[in-house]
Amino acid sequence: MANDTTSLGMKKEKKFKGKKFRVAIIGCGGISQAHLRAYQDIPEVEIVAGCDIKQECLDRMNKEWGVPVKSLYKDWKEMIKKEKLDAVDICTPNGVHCAPAIDACNAGLHVMVEKPMAMNVAECKKMVAAAKKNKVKLAVGFQQRYHDNAEFLIRAREAGKFGEIKFVKVQALRRRGIPNWGVFGQKELQGGGPMIDIGVHMIELAHFIMGQPKPVAISGNVWTYLGNKKAETVCPWPDWDYKTYTVEDLAIGQVRFENGAIMQIESSFAAHIEKDVHNVTFMGTKGGGSFRPAAIYTDQDGTMVNIAPGFLPNPDANWTVLFKNKLQNWINAATKGTPLLADAEEGMVIQKILNGLYDAAEAGKEIEIK
């Protein structure tokens, strides 16, 4: 797997001389802080502006990140028009991904948008078209593919260690992890619950490990049984807003691909399980594997063997490293023309799977993915 970061995630001090790549943040709340910390390790980038509808978020951009008050806005259109920018990084709720991305692309700016790419496939198509028309780089924030464990598995797949991958199991399960902040429980703003929030990471990672085959059909169901009720059990994130909770607690699905492979999806905010699980496991004709812990299961010299890496630089998935790697890949693609790994086309494929599962649940049967 091509990797344009430093030594598989190992931090290396470096200085930058030359014109800075000027980035503005749209959506200066929670997840933007992870982006901003990562940008500290990308010296060629300068955060020059920010946009948010909440004044406290703008105040934080000024006080903690040094963005001048005059470069803080509540309207991204005004910011794009007035500021001299090279790119925008969109960290808003899912329902506010599409519009600013299109406006930025039409202004000739490169765009990083947090996952999932949008609310639906129709929005994704508009975003892809805008990026192509204006010849800018539109990336989607899928950081798990930059994890050392993922790179270990991708290198093995490219070396033919797994043969043809036939089955993949995706798990993004919380025993009791309903967010008690933000708008994660509001379908009209998020598009869905755990599957579209945390499941998306493992789904995209699994699709990447598989070699990105084309999905053709999907079936599944979603259920809500705890999130829409007042919390009555001691848990890590109590007192969520059950009155506005309109998303699922649990989503289960099965995706069929053009090459005959199957992906099984399990994702929950609340499920009666032993413990939280965030993993991808898979089976191929020559070998199988696991993302967490990183392992390969195969036959060698007439013996069934388990292979684990002896060393990986970032095995504990430090978020700053993962975010730095994904942002660096986008910056390099925009400034140097190097390959963009998590591009808008892949974002749209994942969106088809996400929306397909919800549509299949509503239809009560398997549906075609077009």
Phi, psi and omega in degrees: 000132178291135179220119182258017174267174186277113172047057175052045174096356179287131184285133179227125180291135178207156179245154182238130176241126181136190182287129180284151175273114191269116185243140172245143178264128173250112187097088189260027180272217190308297188292336179297333181295324176294321177296314183296321177296321180292322179299336178299336179262012177238087191295340180281356181256141173234125176275111190250347183202164179210154181221133176198151179278347181259126183296325181297329177289321177293320178299321179294322177300323179285310188285320185264333186240002171073018178281126182301146180303322181294345181252020177248133190225160171252000180228114183294331178298316179296317180298313180299323181288320188270328186270148174272101187240155169255334186198163171233149177242113188264115183237032181276171168302157188306324183292349179241039174266314190295305188300309179294328178297314179295316179299320180292315178302316181293340175270004178081022182258144173287153187225132165250128179236135179296160179284157341293167187301320183201194179273334182201172183293324179301318177295319179302317181299320179295320180293317178298316181298318180295319180294317179295315181301320185262003175056049177241164181268118177249112182247153178245140189282066176262090187278342184296332179292345178265004178290143179304320179299319179295317181294324175301314181289322179295317178300320179294318179297316180294335177275001177083016185292334185258349186066227177264120179284121186258328185217135178229135177247122182252126178229123173226081192241126169250137177291315175206089183219056176278119182303133178253026175218168176066204183240030185295340180264006184250106186299324183293340179256335184252333182091345181172186183255234186300327182295320183274345181263303182253329179298326182305323181297312183287326177297313181295319179299315180299316179298321178294315179297323180292342185099014174061053175291163182278124176285140182238338181203156181209146174223163178160186179207162177227150182221145173236123184216348180233321186297333181269016178233155178296138181296127180237003182237139177297128182206167184299323183237081183279173170058043172290165182276086183290339182290333179253008185283113182233014181253176182279156169271325186220134176232131178231132181210167176222127182249133172257141182247162183302328181275006178092353180289157180237138172242126175258133184242132174226123181214137182210150163268329182215119180208146181275081182232170182293313184201168178295144179223129174226096189206161171230126173235155185205160181229132178233178183287336179248341181184167177231186181191176179220141177281315183224105002284155180294122183201153174239134179244117186206186176249139180213124177054043178076015182228139172285126185231152171248127183246126178234146179293142178279336179204135170222139185295327186226059186292339183269007174059050174303123187299322181299320178294314181298315180292322177299317181297317182289321179290323179296320178299318178294315180299315180296322178296321181287323186261335184240351181076018178284164184301136175267113188286312181257078185270177184294329179297317177292322177302322181289324177298316179295323177298324178297322179290314181300305182292329179297321180294317178297320179293321179294321178298319180291322181283336181075024180198168176295139178234159179278141173258119183259000000 
